[in-house]
Amino acid sequence: MYGSTPIEDIPNYNCIVRALTEWTSSDAVGADQTSITDGIGGVSPSVSGSMKLVAAAGDAASVEPLLANVRQKYIHGVDMRGVLEDASGLSGFGVVPTGEFITDGTFLAVHKSINQKNPTRRYQIQLALGMLSQEKLIPTKFMASQLAIELTLANPADCIYQSLAGSASPAPTYTVKEVNLIPEILEFDASYDESFLKGLQGGGVPIKFSTWNNYRFTGSGSSTFNLQIQERSRSVKAIFAMLRREQTLINTDSGATFFNTDITTTNAASTLQDYQFRIGGRYFPAAPVQNALGTAFTTPNGGAESYVELAKAINILGNGQLSTSCNASRWALNPARKGFDNGPHAILQEFDYDSGLVGFKASGGTVTFPPGIAANGTSAAAGDLGSACFAMATDLETSNGLEISGLNAEEQSDISLLIRYSAQQGVGAANAGKTCATSPADIAANGMIFDVFTYIDSMIVLRENNVTIYLKLGIGTHTIISI
């Protein structure tokens, strides 16, 4: 905000940032540098002799986990594995990394080695705001009003994942404290100030940046969708559409973006067949993006075309040096089933490495099984199946992106996304077959939505006498703001 005027406002900022993170950063195997500053990770090999996974009732024997969830084991979590402590006196990884000591003796008496609660960690992140990522310095010295950043915290269910085995009451929550902005502040000599003042007097100093608009549509109850995106930007650089849960649940990963949410078809003989953007009288891309083995098929083809469209939109196509966590185990997969029998595949891929991929059926349906998790607590023991991270995207850039380079949506009559599935989406009880060792659970479907984000160009122009011209290219209007 500049004074009381919002310069950049991104609804559901957490959704697009999570998606961009999955598409462009953080390798899924191992704890890389993002685990230090941003709290991001996937799974890591975990062979630790003293950290045995105690068998829950009905399990044949104790097993040693080969994978652990990086977030829960290393970064910020609670691991209370096992009903009783083993001979070494240890029980899981405990509170990670630090916490408050407990003195009343009431917290999990069966885990005598865990005498902490409320794990705490400090993070340092780069905000994905266009004003903070554009190439020019922000001249606060010549801005008469205060430049402010306002953050809205997400609900706990939007940013905390608690495995089904660890369900507890009350549900976990979080607090944020000691928030600091650490900018790089540069001071220049008097000759620079003189040149800058001349720029203010001669037409103004432009600051161009790119930002996001968000639109939401229902994603349930039909097999075909025609999403009318009410975007009237002067310059639209790219469009991204993701199918997500409408209501977030603390026992599912709220960042999961699905390929297909049909959970009623036997053997998962269902797929997203194709999609295409229509802008005015033109189509992007020129032919529908195929995600099935044929026009009327119910078997997915792996989603290679969709991934290429996404890679073009985020400018990573052909970049083999970029190792991301978005791979064939997370992209364009149908709902899964626990076991190889022929019932409906009702497990959506939204459990953040809490399940393992056992195999595929001929229809492309996956078979998963959760790791053996003791009944009385969450566990850092993990499988190899991350949450889904699928998207329907198109690149609208007309140059290298260093200037106002996107498609002019002001001159178009409409922007539509045409989507075709082989079966109705988002109906029935999801995850009915997702069980942990001794704690079966059934999470009801709460409806699905399409989250559509448009990536657009915007600009402000600073002029003399404390006048700022805000070229809000996102809605194609020019507003003069006098400070």
Secondary structure per residue as TSV (DSSP state, phi and psi in degrees):
chain	resnum	aa	ss	phi	psi
A	1	M	-	360.0	142.4
A	2	Y	B	-113.7	105.3
A	3	G	T	66.9	-124.1
A	4	S	T	-102.2	8.7
A	5	T	B	-102.3	120.8
A	6	P	-	-68.8	121.5
A	7	I	S	-89.2	-35.7
A	8	E	-	-143.9	124.9
A	9	D	-	-135.7	116.4
A	10	I	-	-117.0	97.9
A	11	P	T	-65.3	146.5
A	12	N	T	51.6	42.1
A	13	Y	H	-54.6	-38.8
A	14	N	H	-62.6	-31.6
A	15	C	H	-67.4	-48.3
A	16	I	H	-72.2	-33.8
A	17	V	H	-67.1	-41.3
A	18	R	H	-61.7	-44.0
A	19	A	H	-63.5	-45.3
A	20	L	H	-62.2	-35.3
A	21	T	H	-62.7	-44.5
A	22	E	H	-65.8	-36.0
A	23	W	H	-79.7	-23.5
A	24	T	H	-128.2	-11.6
A	25	S	S	-145.9	165.3
A	26	S	-	70.0	98.8
A	27	D	-	-63.1	141.6
A	28	A	S	-74.0	-26.5
A	29	V	B	-103.8	115.3
A	30	G	S	103.1	164.6
A	31	A	-	-104.9	101.5
A	32	D	-	-91.7	-167.3
A	33	Q	T	-65.2	-23.0
A	34	T	H	-67.4	-17.3
A	35	S	H	-70.5	-19.8
A	36	I	H	-83.2	-50.7
A	37	T	H	-93.8	-34.7
A	38	D	T	-112.9	-7.3
A	39	G	-	69.8	36.9
A	40	I	-	-113.1	138.6
A	41	G	-	-171.2	171.1
A	42	G	-	-119.2	-107.7
A	43	V	E	-123.4	157.4
A	44	S	E	-138.5	142.1
A	45	P	E	-55.6	135.5
A	46	S	-	-140.1	88.3
A	47	V	-	-115.7	94.1
A	48	S	-	-124.4	114.5
A	49	G	T	-56.4	-34.0
A	50	S	T	-87.0	-8.3
A	51	M	-	-103.9	65.3
A	52	K	-	-81.7	144.9
A	53	L	B	-86.1	107.8
A	54	V	-	-70.3	133.0
A	55	A	-	-67.7	138.6
A	56	A	-	-85.1	170.3
A	57	A	T	-56.2	130.8
A	58	G	T	94.6	-14.2
A	59	D	-	-79.9	149.8
A	60	A	S	-68.0	-42.9
A	61	A	S	-164.7	169.1
A	62	S	-	-68.2	146.1
A	63	V	B	-129.9	153.8
A	64	E	-	-95.8	120.6
A	65	P	-	-67.9	137.0
A	66	L	S	-92.6	-20.0
A	67	L	E	-128.6	149.3
A	68	A	E	-133.7	148.4
A	69	N	E	-72.7	121.5
A	70	V	H	-60.9	-43.0
A	71	R	I	-61.3	-43.1
A	72	Q	I	-79.4	-34.6
A	73	K	I	-82.6	-40.7
A	74	Y	I	-107.9	-33.6
A	75	I	I	-98.0	-61.1
A	76	H	S	-166.0	91.1
A	77	G	E	-168.1	-176.5
A	78	V	E	-129.8	124.8
A	79	D	E	-123.2	109.2
A	80	M	-	-117.8	57.8
A	81	R	-	-71.3	135.0
A	82	G	S	98.0	142.3
A	83	V	S	-73.8	-40.4
A	84	L	S	-127.3	157.4
A	85	E	-	-70.6	149.3
A	86	D	-	-84.4	-175.5
A	87	A	T	-63.1	-24.1
A	88	S	T	-79.4	-6.5
A	89	G	S	83.8	9.2
A	90	L	-	-108.5	153.0
A	91	S	-	-145.7	97.4
A	92	G	S	69.9	-170.0
A	93	F	S	-93.3	-5.8
A	94	G	E	75.2	-149.7
A	95	V	E	-88.7	124.2
A	96	V	E	-119.9	130.0
A	97	P	S	-95.4	-27.4
A	98	T	E	-134.7	164.5
A	99	G	E	-165.1	179.6
A	100	E	E	-86.7	137.3
A	101	F	E	-73.9	143.9
A	102	I	-	-102.1	129.3
A	103	T	-	-113.2	-13.7
A	104	D	S	-88.7	-5.9
A	105	G	S	70.5	15.8
A	106	T	-	-99.6	-7.2
A	107	F	S	-91.2	109.5
A	108	L	-	48.7	71.5
A	109	A	T	-61.2	-26.0
A	110	V	T	-76.1	-11.5
A	111	H	-	-110.4	79.0
A	112	K	T	-66.5	-24.4
A	113	S	T	-82.6	-11.2
A	114	I	-	-101.3	102.1
A	115	N	-	-119.9	34.6
A	116	Q	E	-131.9	163.4
A	117	K	E	-148.5	173.9
A	118	N	E	54.0	68.7
A	119	P	E	-60.5	143.3
A	120	T	E	-131.0	142.6
A	121	R	-	-154.3	151.8
A	122	R	-	-103.9	137.8
A	123	Y	-	-122.9	153.5
A	124	Q	-	-131.2	112.2
A	125	I	-	-120.0	155.4
A	126	Q	-	-97.9	114.5
A	127	L	-	-65.8	136.0
A	128	A	-	-88.1	43.7
A	129	L	-	-88.5	139.8
A	130	G	H	-59.6	-38.7
A	131	M	H	-62.8	-28.9
A	132	L	H	-94.3	-7.4
A	133	S	H	-115.7	-2.1
A	134	Q	S	-74.9	165.1
A	135	E	S	-81.3	-17.3
A	136	K	S	-88.8	154.4
A	137	L	-	-73.5	146.9
A	138	I	-	-88.7	116.2
A	139	P	-	-82.0	74.1
A	140	T	G	-63.5	-26.1
A	141	K	G	-63.0	-29.2
A	142	F	G	-106.7	14.4
A	143	M	-	-108.7	115.0
A	144	A	S	-67.9	-32.2
A	145	S	S	-100.7	169.4
A	146	Q	-	-76.9	134.5
A	147	L	B	-93.8	119.3
A	148	A	-	-125.9	151.9
A	149	I	-	-117.7	123.0
A	150	E	-	-112.6	124.1
A	151	L	-	-111.3	136.6
A	152	T	-	-110.4	120.3
A	153	L	-	-74.0	144.7
A	154	A	-	-78.0	155.6
A	155	N	-	-64.7	152.5
A	156	P	H	-53.6	-39.8
A	157	A	H	-66.0	-20.0
A	158	D	H	-79.0	-19.6
A	159	C	H	-136.4	2.7
A	160	I	-	-120.3	136.4
A	161	Y	-	-116.8	125.4
A	162	Q	-	-120.5	121.4
A	163	S	-	-62.7	156.7
A	164	L	G	-59.0	-35.8
A	165	A	G	-67.7	-23.7
A	166	G	G	-99.8	15.0
A	167	S	-	-56.6	132.2
A	168	A	-	-144.9	164.8
A	169	S	S	-128.9	129.7
A	170	P	S	-74.4	158.7
A	171	A	-	-66.8	150.5
A	172	P	-	-66.5	152.3
A	173	T	-	-138.2	-170.7
A	174	Y	-	-150.6	161.8
A	175	T	-	-132.3	152.3
A	176	V	-	-120.8	130.5
A	177	K	-	-145.3	165.5
A	178	E	-	54.3	54.3
A	179	V	-	-82.5	127.4
A	180	N	-	-129.7	139.2
A	181	L	-	-98.0	124.2
A	182	I	-	-115.7	84.4
A	183	P	-	-88.7	163.7
A	184	E	-	-96.2	114.5
A	185	I	-	-107.2	123.2
A	186	L	-	-113.7	138.8
A	187	E	-	-113.2	135.3
A	188	F	-	-116.6	166.1
A	189	D	-	-80.5	179.4
A	190	A	H	-64.8	-32.5
A	191	S	H	-65.4	-34.9
A	192	Y	H	-66.2	-42.5
A	193	D	H	-60.3	-39.5
A	194	E	H	-63.0	-44.1
A	195	S	H	-65.2	-37.7
A	196	F	H	-67.6	-40.2
A	197	L	H	-62.5	-37.2
A	198	K	H	-63.5	-38.1
A	199	G	H	-64.6	-39.6
A	200	L	H	-62.6	-38.2
A	201	Q	H	-77.3	-31.7
A	202	G	T	-92.5	47.5
A	203	G	T	110.1	-12.8
A	204	G	-	97.2	165.6
A	205	V	E	-110.3	112.6
A	206	P	E	-82.8	143.2
A	207	I	E	-126.0	106.3
A	208	K	E	-97.0	135.9
A	209	F	E	-145.5	165.7
A	210	S	E	-114.3	143.0
A	211	T	E	-145.0	-171.7
A	212	W	E	-125.8	142.6
A	213	N	E	-113.5	151.7
A	214	N	E	-127.8	136.4
A	215	Y	E	-134.8	142.5
A	216	R	E	-124.5	140.8
A	217	F	E	-138.3	151.9
A	218	T	E	-64.8	141.1
A	219	G	-	-121.4	22.7
A	220	S	S	-123.2	157.4
A	221	G	S	83.3	10.6
A	222	S	-	-153.7	162.9
A	223	S	S	-106.0	-10.0
A	224	T	E	-129.6	142.2
A	225	F	E	-135.6	141.1
A	226	N	E	-127.8	95.6
A	227	L	E	-89.6	116.7
A	228	Q	E	-89.6	105.2
A	229	I	E	-90.1	112.8
A	230	Q	-	-83.7	60.9
A	231	E	-	-103.6	127.7
A	232	R	-	-127.6	46.6
A	233	S	-	-78.6	151.6
A	234	R	S	-70.6	-29.1
A	235	S	-	-146.2	107.0
A	236	V	E	-104.7	120.6
A	237	K	E	-90.5	-34.7
A	238	A	E	-164.8	160.2
A	239	I	E	-131.7	136.6
A	240	F	E	-129.3	131.3
A	241	A	E	-124.9	131.1
A	242	M	E	-131.7	138.0
A	243	L	E	-94.0	119.6
A	244	R	E	-135.8	169.4
A	245	R	E	-69.4	139.4
A	246	E	S	-73.8	-41.2
A	247	Q	S	-111.9	122.9
A	248	T	-	-76.7	148.0
A	249	L	-	-126.4	141.2
A	250	I	T	-71.2	-19.6
A	251	N	T	-91.0	8.6
A	252	T	S	-132.9	158.6
A	253	D	-	-80.3	111.7
A	254	S	T	-67.1	-15.5
A	255	G	T	-86.4	-1.0
A	256	A	-	-67.8	134.1
A	257	T	B	-125.1	119.9
A	258	F	B	-94.0	152.5
A	259	F	S	-84.7	-39.1
A	260	N	-	-158.0	131.8
A	261	T	-	-117.0	21.8
A	262	D	-	-77.5	112.3
A	263	I	-	-115.5	20.6
A	264	T	-	-112.8	-18.8
A	265	T	S	-78.7	129.4
A	266	T	B	-61.1	135.0
A	267	N	T	64.5	14.7
A	268	A	T	58.3	36.0
A	269	A	-	-78.9	72.9
A	270	S	-	-158.5	153.5
A	271	T	-	-164.2	159.6
A	272	L	E	-73.6	121.9
A	273	Q	E	-87.1	-51.6
A	274	D	E	-163.7	165.2
A	275	Y	E	-148.9	160.1
A	276	Q	E	-162.2	142.5
A	277	F	E	-93.7	136.8
A	278	R	E	-117.9	121.8
A	279	I	E	-123.1	109.4
A	280	G	T	64.2	-124.2
A	281	G	T	-102.1	11.1
A	282	R	E	-112.2	155.7
A	283	Y	E	-116.0	141.0
A	284	F	E	-131.0	119.4
A	285	P	E	-67.4	179.6
A	286	A	E	-64.2	-30.5
A	287	A	E	-119.1	150.5
A	288	P	E	-56.2	145.0
A	289	V	E	-81.3	113.8
A	290	Q	E	-83.7	130.4
A	291	N	-	-123.3	4.3
A	292	A	B	-118.1	164.3
A	293	L	S	-68.4	-18.4
A	294	G	S	-161.8	174.0
A	295	T	T	-58.2	-43.3
A	296	A	T	-107.9	16.2
A	297	F	-	-78.5	158.0
A	298	T	-	-113.1	17.3
A	299	T	S	-115.5	127.0
A	300	P	B	-70.4	156.9
A	301	N	-	-107.7	9.3
A	302	G	-	101.1	-12.5
A	303	G	-	70.8	29.2
A	304	A	H	-64.4	-42.3
A	305	E	H	-61.7	-41.5
A	306	S	H	-62.7	-39.9
A	307	Y	H	-67.8	-37.9
A	308	V	H	-63.3	-41.0
A	309	E	H	-62.6	-40.8
A	310	L	H	-64.8	-44.7
A	311	A	H	-61.8	-36.9
A	312	K	H	-66.5	-39.0
A	313	A	H	-68.1	-32.9
A	314	I	T	-104.6	9.9
A	315	N	T	61.6	46.2
A	316	I	-	-123.8	7.6
A	317	L	T	-62.4	126.7
A	318	G	T	82.0	1.6
A	319	N	-	-87.4	91.6
A	320	G	T	-74.6	-12.1
A	321	Q	T	-77.9	-16.9
A	322	L	-	-88.1	114.0
A	323	S	-	-103.2	110.2
A	324	T	-	-111.4	168.3
A	325	S	S	-86.9	-1.8
A	326	C	-	-88.6	109.0
A	327	N	S	-140.6	-170.7
A	328	A	T	-65.3	-18.4
A	329	S	T	-84.5	-4.5
A	330	R	T	-127.7	-6.9
A	331	W	S	-112.3	129.4
A	332	A	S	57.8	43.6
A	333	L	-	-107.2	142.2
A	334	N	-	-76.4	166.0
A	335	P	-	-56.4	155.2
A	336	A	E	-109.9	173.3
A	337	R	E	-136.1	146.4
A	338	K	E	-83.4	105.3
A	339	G	S	101.4	165.9
A	340	F	S	-97.3	14.2
A	341	D	S	-73.9	-179.0
A	342	N	S	-102.5	22.5
A	343	G	S	-80.8	-179.6
A	344	P	B	-61.2	146.8
A	345	H	-	-91.7	101.0
A	346	A	-	-112.4	12.3
A	347	I	B	-104.2	109.5
A	348	L	-	-76.4	151.1
A	349	Q	S	-85.8	84.4
A	350	E	-	-147.5	38.4
A	351	F	S	-124.0	21.0
A	352	D	T	46.3	60.6
A	353	Y	T	64.9	22.4
A	354	D	-	-85.5	-11.2
A	355	S	B	-124.4	160.5
A	356	G	E	-114.7	147.6
A	357	L	E	-85.7	117.4
A	358	V	E	-90.4	-40.5
A	359	G	E	176.3	-174.3
A	360	F	E	-122.2	150.9
A	361	K	-	-96.7	169.4
A	362	A	T	-62.1	-24.8
A	363	S	T	-79.8	-4.9
A	364	G	S	92.2	-3.5
A	365	G	-	-70.0	142.1
A	366	T	E	-94.9	154.1
A	367	V	E	-117.9	124.5
A	368	T	E	-125.3	163.2
A	369	F	E	-150.0	133.3
A	370	P	-	-75.5	156.4
A	371	P	-	-67.8	159.8
A	372	G	-	-71.7	104.8
A	373	I	-	-112.8	130.7
A	374	A	-	-62.3	153.3
A	375	A	T	-72.1	-23.2
A	376	N	T	-101.1	13.4
A	377	G	S	-173.1	162.1
A	378	T	-	-71.3	166.8
A	379	S	-	-145.2	144.2
A	380	A	S	-79.7	-10.4
A	381	A	B	-61.5	135.2
A	382	A	-	-137.1	162.7
A	383	G	-	-99.1	-165.5
A	384	D	S	-109.4	11.5
A	385	L	B	-110.2	104.4
A	386	G	-	-78.3	175.0
A	387	S	-	-69.3	151.2
A	388	A	-	-64.5	146.7
A	389	C	B	-140.8	49.8
A	390	F	-	-89.3	150.3
A	391	A	-	-151.9	152.9
A	392	M	E	-108.2	116.9
A	393	A	E	-134.2	160.3
A	394	T	E	-147.0	143.0
A	395	D	E	-96.3	125.6
A	396	L	-	-115.4	12.6
A	397	E	-	-65.7	141.5
A	398	T	S	-110.9	-0.7
A	399	S	S	-153.4	-157.1
A	400	N	S	-81.0	2.5
A	401	G	S	87.2	3.2
A	402	L	S	-84.7	-4.2
A	403	E	S	-137.0	-170.2
A	404	I	S	-66.6	98.5
A	405	S	-	-125.5	0.8
A	406	G	S	-90.2	-179.1
A	407	L	B	-72.1	138.5
A	408	N	-	-81.7	100.4
A	409	A	G	-80.8	-13.5
A	410	E	G	-62.2	-32.7
A	411	E	G	-89.7	1.1
A	412	Q	-	-100.5	146.9
A	413	S	S	-74.3	-33.1
A	414	D	-	-164.1	162.9
A	415	I	E	-124.7	123.8
A	416	S	E	-129.9	147.4
A	417	L	E	-115.8	117.9
A	418	L	E	-102.0	119.9
A	419	I	E	-125.7	138.1
A	420	R	E	-133.0	119.1
A	421	Y	E	-106.4	163.5
A	422	S	S	-86.6	-10.3
A	423	A	S	-151.6	162.8
A	424	Q	-	-62.4	143.2
A	425	Q	-	-101.3	147.3
A	426	G	S	62.3	42.3
A	427	V	-	-124.5	136.2
A	428	G	S	103.5	-177.5
A	429	A	-	-86.9	115.8
A	430	A	T	-83.2	151.1
A	431	N	T	63.4	27.3
A	432	A	T	-63.5	-27.0
A	433	G	T	-97.4	3.0
A	434	K	-	-82.6	105.4
A	435	T	B	-127.0	149.1
A	436	C	-	-97.3	-177.3
A	437	A	S	-55.0	-44.9
A	438	T	S	-131.4	12.8
A	439	S	-	-134.1	80.0
A	440	P	B	-64.4	149.6
A	441	A	-	-146.5	151.1
A	442	D	-	-130.9	116.3
A	443	I	-	-104.0	117.0
A	444	A	-	-72.2	144.8
A	445	A	-	-69.5	131.4
A	446	N	-	-108.3	19.3
A	447	G	-	92.6	152.6
A	448	M	E	-118.8	154.4
A	449	I	E	-133.8	153.7
A	450	F	E	-95.9	117.6
A	451	D	E	-93.2	113.8
A	452	V	E	-109.6	123.7
A	453	F	E	-114.7	129.1
A	454	T	E	-106.0	133.2
A	455	Y	E	-99.1	115.8
A	456	I	E	-128.2	164.0
A	457	D	E	-95.2	141.5
A	458	S	E	-139.4	169.6
A	459	M	E	-158.6	145.1
A	460	I	E	-121.8	150.1
A	461	V	E	-125.4	118.9
A	462	L	E	-87.3	132.4
A	463	R	E	-128.9	173.8
A	464	E	T	-71.0	168.5
A	465	N	T	61.5	33.6
A	466	N	T	58.6	38.8
A	467	V	E	-109.8	130.4
A	468	T	E	-118.3	124.6
A	469	I	E	-96.3	120.4
A	470	Y	E	-102.3	104.6
A	471	L	E	-85.6	88.5
A	472	K	E	-80.9	79.2
A	473	L	T	-63.8	-15.0
A	474	G	T	-65.0	-25.8
A	475	I	T	-126.0	10.6
A	476	G	T	70.0	30.4
A	477	T	E	-126.2	159.6
A	478	H	E	-115.5	121.6
A	479	T	E	-119.1	128.3
A	480	I	E	-97.8	123.5
A	481	I	E	-114.1	119.9
A	482	S	E	-96.9	127.6
A	483	I	-	-99.3	360.0
